[in-house]
């Protein structure tokens, strides 16, 4: 099995390798996840690879166990960030599976212009302890979409996340780094 760092340096691993890395990492508790986190991809060949970055995804913000902002995006101006409700996530994934060209820079530019229309200051998820792949750990449960994000500790300031979406054949992986 390759390490997390080797996988990041390589730039892409298969889903089975990503699952092996995920399973080798320690689960975290809810308290560990509190705060603001900057997100980035962990490419595995998934249809969602690169989509969040193309849309200027910034990360996630865990206020407490009941209030989580799962989708924080960077605005057009430096230092500007906003949260959106993840409505239509299932629909968006189905569209991307059918039309991968939707990941193009031109489409992403248009979509970024529309994202502010989904702005919401209302939290859209909660933190819960759940058993996943044999480990009890923190998971983010979305309020309005059939998605659970599960986290494993890479180090004191980094987690590997796995998005488990009902109806999605393979999990989607991402990295979160704690913001100061």
C-alpha positions as CSV (number, residue, x, y, z in Angstrom):
1,X,0.0,0.0,0.0
2,X,1.2,3.5,-0.8
3,X,1.1,6.3,1.7
4,X,-1.1,9.4,1.7
5,X,1.9,11.6,0.8
6,X,3.0,9.3,-2.0
7,X,-0.5,9.3,-3.4
8,X,-0.7,13.1,-3.4
9,X,2.7,13.4,-5.0
10,X,1.7,10.9,-7.7
11,X,-1.3,13.1,-8.5
12,X,-3.8,10.3,-8.9
13,X,-4.5,6.8,-7.4
14,X,-7.2,4.3,-8.0
15,X,-10.2,4.0,-5.8
16,X,-9.0,0.7,-4.3
17,X,-5.6,2.4,-3.4
18,X,-7.5,5.4,-1.9
19,X,-9.7,3.1,0.2
20,X,-6.6,1.3,1.5
21,X,-5.1,4.6,2.5
22,X,-8.3,5.8,4.0
23,X,-8.7,2.5,6.0
24,X,-5.1,2.8,7.3
25,X,-5.8,6.2,8.9
26,X,-7.1,6.9,12.3
27,X,-10.7,8.0,12.7
28,X,-11.3,11.4,14.3
29,X,-14.0,12.6,16.8
30,X,-16.4,15.5,16.3
31,X,-14.3,18.0,18.4
32,X,-11.3,17.4,16.1
33,X,-13.3,18.6,13.1
34,X,-14.5,21.9,14.6
35,X,-13.2,25.1,12.9
36,X,-12.5,26.2,9.3
37,X,-10.9,23.8,6.8
38,X,-9.5,24.5,3.4
39,X,-10.3,21.8,0.8
40,X,-8.5,20.3,-2.1
41,X,-8.8,17.3,-4.4
42,X,-7.5,13.7,-3.9
43,X,-7.8,12.5,-7.5
44,X,-9.0,8.9,-8.1
45,X,-10.5,9.1,-11.5
46,X,-13.9,10.0,-10.1
47,X,-16.3,12.0,-12.2
48,X,-16.2,14.7,-9.5
49,X,-12.3,15.0,-9.6
50,X,-11.5,18.7,-10.2
51,X,-15.1,19.9,-10.2
52,X,-15.0,21.6,-6.8
53,X,-11.7,23.3,-7.5
54,X,-13.0,24.6,-10.9
55,X,-15.9,26.1,-9.1
56,X,-13.5,27.8,-6.6
57,X,-14.4,25.5,-3.6
58,X,-12.6,26.8,-0.5
59,X,-13.5,24.1,2.0
60,X,-15.8,23.4,5.0
61,X,-16.6,25.2,8.2
62,X,-17.7,23.2,11.3
63,X,-19.2,25.5,13.9
64,X,-20.4,22.8,16.2
65,X,-22.1,19.5,16.0
66,X,-25.4,20.9,14.7
67,X,-24.1,23.7,12.5
68,X,-21.8,22.9,9.6
69,X,-21.3,24.7,6.3
70,X,-20.2,21.9,3.9
71,X,-19.7,24.1,0.9
72,X,-17.6,27.3,1.3
73,X,-16.6,28.9,-2.0
74,X,-14.2,31.7,-2.8
75,X,-15.7,34.8,-4.4
76,X,-14.3,36.6,-7.4
77,X,-12.4,39.0,-5.1
78,X,-9.5,38.0,-2.8
79,X,-10.6,37.2,0.8
80,X,-14.3,37.0,-0.2
81,X,-16.0,33.7,0.7
82,X,-19.6,32.5,0.9
83,X,-21.5,29.4,1.8
84,X,-24.1,27.6,-0.4
85,X,-26.8,25.1,0.1
86,X,-25.9,21.8,-1.6
87,X,-29.3,21.4,-3.3
88,X,-29.2,19.4,-6.4
89,X,-26.0,17.5,-5.6
90,X,-27.4,14.3,-6.9
91,X,-28.7,15.9,-10.1
92,X,-25.3,17.6,-10.7
93,X,-23.4,14.3,-10.3
94,X,-25.8,12.6,-12.7
95,X,-25.2,15.4,-15.3
96,X,-21.4,15.1,-14.9
97,X,-21.5,11.4,-15.4
98,X,-23.5,11.8,-18.6
99,X,-21.7,14.9,-19.9
100,X,-18.1,15.1,-18.6
101,X,-17.5,18.2,-20.7
102,X,-19.4,20.1,-18.0
103,X,-16.1,20.2,-16.2
104,X,-14.6,22.5,-18.9
105,X,-13.2,25.9,-17.9
106,X,-15.9,27.7,-19.9
107,X,-18.8,25.9,-18.1
108,X,-17.1,26.3,-14.7
109,X,-16.8,30.0,-15.4
110,X,-20.5,30.3,-16.1
111,X,-21.4,28.1,-13.0
112,X,-19.1,30.2,-10.8
113,X,-21.2,33.2,-11.8
114,X,-24.4,31.4,-10.8
115,X,-23.1,30.0,-7.4
116,X,-23.9,33.2,-5.5
117,X,-27.6,32.6,-6.3
118,X,-27.4,29.5,-4.0
119,X,-25.8,31.6,-1.2
120,X,-27.1,30.8,2.3
121,X,-25.9,31.6,5.7
122,X,-27.9,28.7,7.1
123,X,-25.8,25.6,8.0
124,X,-26.6,22.6,5.7
125,X,-25.1,19.7,7.6
126,X,-24.4,18.2,11.1
127,X,-21.5,16.3,12.6
128,X,-22.2,12.8,14.0
129,X,-20.2,9.8,15.2
130,X,-20.8,6.9,13.0
131,X,-19.2,3.5,12.2
132,X,-17.9,3.4,8.6
133,X,-15.6,0.7,7.2
134,X,-15.1,-0.7,10.7
135,X,-14.1,2.5,12.5
136,X,-16.2,4.8,14.7
137,X,-15.5,8.4,13.8
138,X,-16.8,11.8,12.9
139,X,-19.0,12.1,9.8
140,X,-20.7,15.1,8.3
141,X,-24.4,14.3,7.4
142,X,-26.0,16.7,4.9
143,X,-29.4,18.0,5.7
144,X,-31.0,17.9,2.3
145,X,-29.0,15.5,0.1
146,X,-28.2,11.8,0.6
147,X,-24.5,12.4,1.3
148,X,-22.3,11.6,4.3
149,X,-18.7,12.7,4.4
150,X,-16.4,10.6,6.6
151,X,-13.0,11.8,7.9
152,X,-9.7,10.1,8.7
153,X,-6.7,11.8,10.4
154,X,-3.6,12.2,8.3
155,X,-1.9,14.5,10.9
156,X,-2.9,17.2,13.5
157,X,-4.1,19.6,10.7
158,X,-5.0,17.3,7.8
159,X,-7.8,14.8,7.1
160,X,-8.7,12.6,4.2
161,X,-12.4,12.8,3.5
162,X,-14.6,10.3,1.7
163,X,-17.9,11.4,0.3
164,X,-20.5,8.5,0.4
165,X,-23.5,9.4,-1.7
166,X,-26.5,7.2,-2.1
167,X,-26.6,5.8,-5.6
168,X,-23.0,6.8,-6.4
169,X,-21.0,3.7,-7.5
170,X,-17.7,4.9,-6.0
171,X,-16.8,7.2,-3.2
172,X,-15.3,10.6,-3.9
173,X,-12.2,11.6,-2.0
174,X,-10.9,15.0,-0.9
175,X,-8.4,16.5,1.5
176,X,-9.1,19.1,4.3
177,X,-6.4,21.2,5.9
178,X,-7.1,23.1,9.1
179,X,-7.0,26.9,8.7
180,X,-5.2,29.0,11.3
